[in-house]
Amino acid sequence: MYLTDFRENTLQDVITKLEPDLFRSVTGLTIDDFHLLVKLRVFNTEQMNQAVFAFRRYEDASLSYTGIDSHPGLTHIGLYDTVVAVDDITAAEAP
């Protein structure tokens, strides 16, 4: 469900607002079903944010390896339920 075209948006926004039809096609679940699962705490928010962040890092690394910078000038990135500034990530990763 994570679409690189919507890098500045949270995965929840991609599912519920930007690509709800794709979510339904892929999972067979409605947006109401998704909201119920969130309400029931089926998704561990911290782990989901970490997983989305890890996916993004590997995706960026694989694209840059081939010489592709598909999102130049990107200032914010969306995780599962939050958006973080690229500068904050860069600062946290500095030795």
Sequence and secondary structure as in RCSB ss.txt:
>XXXX:A:sequence
MYLTDFRENTLQDVITKLEPDLFRSVTGLTIDDFHLLVKLRVFNTEQMNQAVFAFRRYEDASLSYTGIDSHPGLT
HIGLYDTVVAVDDITAAEAP
>XXXX:A:secstr
   GGGTTS HHHIIIII HHHHHHHHS  HHHHHHHHHTT S HHHHHHHHHHHHHHHHHHHHHTT  SSTT  
EEE SS EEEHHHHHHHH  
